[in-house]
């Protein structure tokens, strides 16, 4: 194999096709489109229509990102025939039993297989367990295309490292891990990514190593946050402020600076389950990772119960009380509501018959209703018994105690500051944070 494949891309005689144009796929597609010819494919025709107008449905990219880009957006399979290098960047969620849901990935693999030709490359970016690319995806490519793996077509895995809402750690300036099914394939794949990743690429020795590297990045964060969440529960019982403790401990050079909080989204709250599932298949029941997941998954319920306790302690009847929750997305300053743990707070409060209003300047009320069966409140009241700041959106950072008191019944009530951003700024209200 020569670099003729890479040369053809550079000369725009062939194209890169990006399958799945969400928060991962679209930035990659547009980055490539500044250098080579790109076909952006998504099965959602409404999303494609928005992107054709220069609008990012995920609200991550500005209109300028679409300019001077050699890209064609499509939901038609036939349009992919000119592609020779396929990048699969579809979601890999979990189901209701916390087991890997590979349906979007396998469906996207079938799509690619239908247009796969001799000499083509397929690179997977979706987060999976070690072995998934070779055991689950490649057989589909061979079966549907009728081609032979590593003779007629080549495969790679290059995990995404895009952080939603992060304008600093972007695709261009974070090292990209790449892997290939042969040494020659690895070099071609690395060359393609080096076009857009200024920080360079790391060549992993095997596809499985690259898959494992991705999945432990988020598992490591998950376990570390779980430790801090558990410590916050302990410190609450000991009547110590967690953030005071973290500030003191953080003066040591090798103390890892993690904060307590809700762990949702489609990465940290999901990826560890892919690893524990694969470990179980291999005959090992994960203990540390599973325990960490349990702690983090229960934090929404814990926050709600603390809220209820404090409202009752003020002599109020919980069934007649109202709570206002600020923030519904899975993290600050993004519009993504997938796997948001704020909904656990809402549901737990409602289980105590407490009325709940939910607001968020970034989230869509329609999407919230579709995903969770609860819409956003448009008009705030002024008779809440508790306020919970669940997500640190920039819009909330400038609010003061006077503003919150105006929303509370008779200017009194419980103020729950999940991430501790109002520490030292609340004096008249009953204040609590993780």
C-alpha positions in Angstrom: 0.0 0.0 0.0 1.3 3.4 -0.9 0.3 6.9 0.1 -1.8 7.2 -3.0 -4.9 7.1 -0.9 -3.8 10.1 1.2 -2.5 11.9 -2.0 -6.0 11.4 -3.6 -7.6 13.1 -0.6 -5.1 16.0 -0.7 -5.9 16.5 -4.4 -9.6 16.3 -3.7 -10.0 13.4 -6.1 -11.7 11.5 -3.2 -13.4 12.6 0.0 -13.6 11.9 3.7 -17.1 11.0 4.8 -18.0 11.7 8.5 -20.9 9.5 9.6 -22.8 11.2 12.5 -22.8 14.9 12.9 -23.3 15.5 16.6 -21.1 17.4 19.0 -18.2 15.1 18.0 -18.7 14.5 14.2 -19.5 18.0 13.1 -16.3 19.7 14.4 -14.2 17.0 12.8 -16.1 17.2 9.5 -15.6 21.0 9.4 -12.0 20.8 10.4 -11.3 18.4 7.6 -13.3 20.5 5.2 -10.8 23.4 5.6 -8.2 21.1 4.0 -9.9 18.4 1.9 -13.2 17.4 0.4 -15.8 16.2 3.0 -19.2 14.5 2.9 -21.1 15.1 6.2 -23.7 12.4 6.7 -26.4 12.2 9.3 -29.7 10.2 9.3 -31.6 13.1 10.7 -32.8 15.2 7.8 -33.8 18.1 10.0 -30.3 18.4 11.4 -28.9 18.2 7.9 -31.2 21.1 6.8 -29.9 23.3 9.7 -26.2 22.5 8.9 -26.8 23.3 5.2 -27.8 26.8 6.5 -24.6 27.0 8.6 -26.3 26.3 11.9 -24.9 23.8 14.4 -27.9 21.9 16.0 -25.8 21.2 19.1 -25.2 24.9 19.6 -21.4 24.4 20.0 -20.1 26.0 16.8 -20.6 29.6 15.5 -21.6 30.2 11.9 -18.1 31.2 11.1 -17.0 27.6 11.5 -19.0 26.6 8.4 -17.3 29.2 6.2 -14.7 28.4 3.6 -15.4 24.6 4.1 -15.5 22.1 1.2 -18.3 20.1 2.7 -21.6 18.6 1.4 -24.2 17.8 4.1 -26.5 14.9 3.2 -28.8 12.2 4.6 -28.7 10.3 1.3 -26.7 7.1 1.3 -25.9 7.4 -2.5 -24.0 10.6 -1.9 -21.3 8.7 0.0 -20.1 6.8 -3.1 -17.2 9.2 -3.7 -15.8 8.7 -0.2 -12.7 6.6 0.4 -12.0 7.4 4.1 -15.0 7.0 6.5 -15.0 8.4 10.0 -17.8 7.0 12.2 -18.7 9.3 15.1 -22.1 8.2 16.4 -23.2 8.1 20.0 -22.6 4.9 22.1 -25.2 5.2 25.0 -26.3 2.8 27.6 -29.7 1.3 28.0 -32.1 1.3 31.0 -30.1 -1.5 32.6 -26.8 0.4 32.2 -25.6 -2.0 29.5 -23.9 -0.9 26.3 -26.4 0.1 23.5 -24.5 -0.5 20.3 -27.5 0.0 18.0 -26.4 3.4 16.6 -22.9 2.2 16.1 -23.8 -1.0 14.3 -26.4 0.8 12.2 -23.8 3.3 11.1 -21.4 0.5 10.4 -24.1 -1.1 8.1 -24.5 2.2 6.3 -20.7 2.4 5.6 -20.6 -1.2 4.5 -23.2 -0.6 1.8 -20.9 1.9 0.1 -17.6 0.4 1.0 -15.1 -0.1 -1.9 -11.7 -1.7 -2.4 -9.0 0.4 -0.9 -11.3 2.3 1.5 -10.5 3.1 5.1 -13.0 3.1 8.0 -12.1 4.8 11.3 -14.3 4.6 14.3 -14.3 7.4 16.9 -17.3 6.3 19.1 -16.3 5.2 22.6 -16.5 1.4 22.9 -15.1 -1.4 25.0 -11.8 -2.9 24.0 -12.5 -5.4 21.2 -15.7 -3.9 19.9 -14.2 -2.6 16.6 -12.8 -6.0 15.6 -15.4 -8.2 17.1 -18.6 -6.3 16.4 -18.0 -3.8 13.6 -15.5 -5.4 11.2 -17.7 -8.6 10.6 -20.6 -6.3 9.6 -18.3 -4.5 7.1 -17.2 -7.8 5.6 -20.6 -9.4 5.5 -22.5 -6.5 3.8 -19.7 -5.3 1.5 -18.5 -8.7 0.4 -14.9 -7.4 0.8 -12.1 -8.9 2.8 -10.7 -7.1 5.8 -7.0 -6.0 5.6 -6.9 -7.0 1.9 -9.7 -4.9 0.3 -10.3 -2.4 3.1 -8.6 -1.2 6.3 -9.9 -0.1 9.7 -8.7 2.2 12.4 -9.8 3.5 15.8 -9.2 7.1 16.9 -11.2 8.1 20.0 -12.7 11.5 20.2 -11.5 13.8 23.0 -13.9 16.7 22.4 -15.1 18.4 25.6 -18.6 20.0 25.1 -18.5 23.7 25.9 -14.7 23.8 26.1 -13.2 26.4 23.8 -9.6 25.7 25.0 -9.2 22.0 24.6 -10.4 21.7 21.0 -9.8 19.1 18.3 -6.8 21.1 16.9 -4.8 21.4 20.2 -5.4 18.0 21.9 -3.1 15.1 20.9 -5.2 12.5 18.9 -4.7 8.8 19.6 -4.8 6.8 16.4 -4.6 3.1 15.5 -4.8 1.0 12.4 -5.4 -2.6 11.4 -2.0 -2.8 9.7 1.2 -0.7 10.0 0.6 0.9 6.6 -3.0 1.6 7.4 -1.9 3.3 10.7 0.4 5.6 8.8 -2.3 6.6 6.3 -4.8 7.2 9.1 -2.2 9.2 11.1 -1.4 11.4 8.1 -5.1 12.2 7.6 -5.6 13.3 11.2 -2.3 15.2 11.2 -4.0 17.5 8.6 -6.3 18.9 11.3 -4.7 18.1 14.7 -1.9 20.7 15.4 -0.9 19.0 18.6 -0.1 15.8 16.7 -1.1 12.2 17.0 -0.1 9.3 19.2 0.2 6.0 17.4 -1.2 3.3 19.6 0.2 -0.2 18.9 -3.2 -1.9 18.4 -6.9 -0.9 17.9 -7.7 -2.5 21.3 -5.1 -0.4 23.1 -6.7 2.8 21.6 -10.2 1.6 22.6 -9.0 0.9 26.1 -7.1 4.3 26.4 -10.3 6.2 25.6 -12.5 4.3 28.0 -10.1 4.7 31.0 -9.8 8.4 30.5 -13.4 8.9 31.6 -13.4 6.0 34.0 -10.5 7.6 35.9 -12.4 10.9 36.2 -15.5 9.1 37.3 -13.8 7.2 40.1 -12.0 10.3 41.3 -15.2 12.3 41.4 -17.0 9.5 43.2 -14.3 9.6 45.9 -14.9 13.3 46.4 -18.7 12.8 46.3 -18.4 10.2 49.0 -16.2 12.4 51.1 -18.7 15.3 50.8 -21.4 12.9 52.2 -19.0 12.1 55.1 -18.1 15.7 55.7 -21.8 16.7 55.7 -22.4 14.3 58.6 -19.3 15.7 60.4 -20.6 19.3 59.7 -17.5 20.3 57.8 -17.6 22.3 54.5 -16.2 20.1 51.7 -14.8 23.0 49.8 -12.9 24.3 52.8 -11.4 20.8 53.1 -10.5 20.6 49.4 -9.0 24.1 49.5 -6.8 23.1 52.5 -5.8 19.7 51.0 -5.2 21.3 47.6 -2.1 23.2 48.9 -0.1 20.0 48.6 1.7 19.7 45.3 0.4 16.2 44.4 -3.2 16.5 45.6 -5.7 15.9 42.7 -8.1 18.7 42.4 -11.6 17.2 41.9 -14.9 18.7 43.1 -18.1 17.0 44.1 -21.1 17.2 41.9 -23.6 15.5 39.5 -21.9 13.2 37.0 -24.1 12.9 33.9 -23.7 13.4 30.2 -22.8 10.9 27.5 -19.1 10.3 28.5 -18.1 10.1 32.2 -21.6 8.9 33.3 -21.7 6.2 30.5 -18.2 5.0 29.5 -17.3 3.1 32.7 -20.3 0.8 32.1 -18.8 -0.3 28.8 -15.6 -1.3 30.6 -17.4 -3.1 33.5 -19.6 -4.9 30.9 -16.5 -6.1 29.0 -14.7 -7.0 32.2 -17.7 -9.2 33.3 -17.6 -11.0 29.9 -14.0 -11.7 30.6 -14.8 -13.2 34.0 -14.0 -10.3 36.3 -16.6 -8.4 38.3 -15.3 -4.8 38.7 -15.4 -3.5 42.2 -13.9 0.0 42.4 -15.4 1.2 39.1 -18.9 -0.2 39.9 -18.8 1.3 43.4 -17.8 4.7 41.9 -20.7 4.5 39.5 -23.1 3.7 42.3 -22.0 6.8 44.3 -22.2 9.1 41.4 -25.5 7.8 40.1 -27.1 8.4 43.6 -26.0 12.0 44.1 -29.1 13.5 42.6 -31.3 11.6 45.0 -29.0 12.6 47.9 -29.2 16.3 47.1 -33.0 16.1 46.9 -33.2 14.3 50.3 -31.0 17.0 51.9 -33.3 19.7 50.4 -36.4 18.0 51.8 -34.8 17.6 55.3 -34.0 21.3 55.4 -37.4 22.4 54.2 -39.1 20.2 56.9 -36.7 21.5 59.5 -38.0 25.0 58.8 -41.4 23.8 60.0 -42.9 23.6 56.5 -45.2 20.9 55.2 -43.3 19.3 52.3 -46.5 18.5 50.3 -47.3 22.3 50.2 -43.8 23.4 49.4 -42.2 24.5 46.1 -38.7 24.2 44.8 -37.0 26.1 42.0 -34.1 24.3 40.2 -31.7 26.4 38.2 -30.0 24.4 35.4 -31.2 21.3 33.6 -28.3 20.4 31.2 -25.6 17.8 32.0 -22.9 20.5 32.5 -22.5 24.2 32.5 -22.8 26.4 29.4 -24.0 23.7 27.0 -27.4 22.9 25.7 -27.0 19.1 25.9 -29.6 17.4 28.2 -28.7 13.8 27.5 -28.2 11.8 30.7 -28.6 14.9 32.9 -28.6 13.9 36.6 -30.7 17.1 37.4 -33.7 15.0 36.5 -32.9 12.7 39.5 -33.3 15.7 41.8 -36.6 16.6 40.1 -38.1 13.1 40.4 -37.0 12.6 44.0 -38.5 15.9 45.1 -41.7 15.0 43.3 -41.8 11.7 45.1 -42.1 13.7 48.3 -45.1 15.5 46.7 -43.1 18.7 46.4 -43.9 21.0 43.5 -40.9 21.7 41.2 -40.1 24.5 38.7 -37.2 23.9 36.4 -35.4 26.6 34.4 -32.3 26.7 32.1 -31.1 29.4 29.7 -29.5 26.9 27.4 -31.8 23.9 27.3 -34.9 23.3 25.1 -38.2 22.9 26.9 -39.5 20.8 24.0 -36.4 18.5 24.3 -36.8 18.2 28.1 -40.4 17.2 27.7 -39.6 14.7 25.0 -36.7 13.2 27.0 -37.9 13.4 30.6 -41.6 14.3 30.5 -41.0 17.7 32.2 -40.8 21.0 30.5 -39.1 24.2 31.6 -40.9 26.9 33.5 -41.1 30.3 31.6 -42.4 32.6 34.4 -40.8 32.3 37.8 -42.9 32.7 40.9 -42.0 34.5 44.1 -43.1 32.0 46.7 -40.6 29.1 46.6 -39.5 27.3 49.7 -36.2 26.1 48.3 -33.8 27.1 45.5 -31.4 24.6 44.0 -28.5 25.9 41.8 -27.8 22.6 40.1 -25.7 23.7 37.1 -23.1 26.5 37.1 -24.2 28.3 33.9 -22.4 31.6 33.5 -25.8 33.3 33.6 -26.1 32.3 37.3 -22.7 33.4 38.5 -23.6 37.1 38.9 -26.8 36.5 40.8 -26.7 37.6 44.5 -28.6 36.8 47.7 -31.0 39.7 47.1 -32.1 38.2 43.8 -32.7 34.7 45.4 -34.6 36.2 48.4 -37.0 37.9 46.1 -37.9 34.4 44.7 -38.5 32.8 48.1 -41.6 33.0 50.2 -41.3 36.0 52.5 -37.6 36.2 51.5 -36.8 33.1 53.5 -36.0 29.5 52.6 -33.5 26.9 51.8 -30.6 27.6 49.3 -28.9 24.6 47.9 -25.6 25.4 46.1 -24.7 22.1 44.5 -21.2 23.1 43.3 -20.4 25.6 46.0 -20.2 28.7 43.7 -22.0 30.9 46.3 -19.8 29.9 49.2 -19.4 32.8 51.6 -22.0 34.9 49.7 -25.2 33.7 51.4 -25.8 34.9 54.9 -29.6 35.1 55.6 -30.8 31.9 53.9 -30.4 28.3 55.1 -27.3 27.4 53.0 -26.1 24.0 52.0 -23.7 22.7 49.4 -22.0 19.4 48.6 
